């Protein structure tokens, strides 16, 4: 298993890095799921039915529009 740094800007405009362990590099959508589960555990339980299937990367979009969180990069931990 590889550890990955996910760099993002939070709702206060502060750049932060969280580490997650995955078998392979997570997609932007997978990273958004992991960030949302860590930072917004209640929101992570909500259903995105109205966006799923109609929008590419619905979790990425909802993090950005509803929570002002934007993922900047996904990189392996050296």
Protein Blocks (a to p, Z undefined) as FASTA:
>chain_A
ZZdddddddfkopacddddddfbdcdfklmmmmmmmmmmmmlmmpccklmgopaghkllm
mmmmmnopacfbdcddZZ
